[in-house]
Amino acid sequence: YIRAQFQNLAVARIMKETTPKSQLQEYICACFDWLEKSPSHVKTWIFFFYHCASNSTLREIHHEMTSMGQTRIVQLLAYGASQGVFSSDDHEMKAK
């Protein structure tokens, strides 16, 4: 639920923009807005991170969820590169 709430916020902000640069900026801003608007979600998410360190099942869930976010960033970078806005090298690494 918590991760889905953040993802919805991020996607909504990205979709309002039309250029690769502004979409990436909105994705980044969505992270900070989520911190301010949902501090209890952030605290719970950090607690979840803590448990991921010792629970392989939770760690795998975390990996799956963060992979979705990384894929979204890779797509934004690739789109920006195709438009000549971003460099066209190693989007996967930059998304991390």
N, C-alpha and C positions, 0 to 999 in steps of 0.2 A: 504493500500500500504506500509506504513512504517513498520508495524509489519511484513508483508510478506517479506520485504527485509531483515529484521533481521533474520527471521526464515530460509530463504534460505541460508544466510551466515552460520548460526549455523549448519544446516543440512549438508551442503557441507563439513564443517570442520569435523563434526562427522564421516561422511562416509569415509573420507580419512584414518581413524584410525581403528585398528583391535582389540585393547584391551579395556576392559571397563574403565580402569583408564585413558588411553590416550584419549578415546572418551569424558569422562567427563571433562578432562582438556581442550580439544578443545572447548567444549561447553562454558566453563567459559571464555576462551580466546576470543571466538567470541563476547562475550558481550563487552569486552574492545576494541576490534578491531572496532566494530560497533560505539562505542563512538568516536573513533579517526577518522574513515573514513567518518562518516555521522553526523557531529555535528548539522546540521540543522534538521535532522530527530530526533535526541535526544531532541532537544529543542521543537519540535512539539509534541513529545511523552510526554514530561513533561507537556506541556500545556494541552494535552488531559487528563492526570491524574488530573490536576487542575479542569477541567470541570466535571470529573467523581464524584467529591465530591458533586456536587449539581444537577447532572442529572442522574436519575436512569436508563434511557435507555443507556446512554454512560457507566455507571457503569456495566451494564449487558454485554455489548459488551466487555468491558475490562476483565470482569470475564471469559468470554468464551475464549478469546485469551490467557490469562495467564494460563488457565486450560490446554490448548494444550501444552504449554511449561512445565508445571509441569508434565504432563503425560509423556512427552519425558524424563524428568529427572528420574521419577519413573522407567521407562523402563530401562534406563541406570543403575540405582542402582540395580534393580532386576537382570539384566543380570550379573552385577559384583558380586552380592551375589551368583548367581548360579555357578560362576567361582571361588569362594572363595577369591575374591579381596576385596569386601566390606562386612560389617556386614549384616546380614539378617533380621534386625528388622526395622519396621516402615518406609518404603521407602517414603510413602506419606508425613509424617511429615518432613523427611529430605529434600524432594524436595522443600518444601516451603522455 
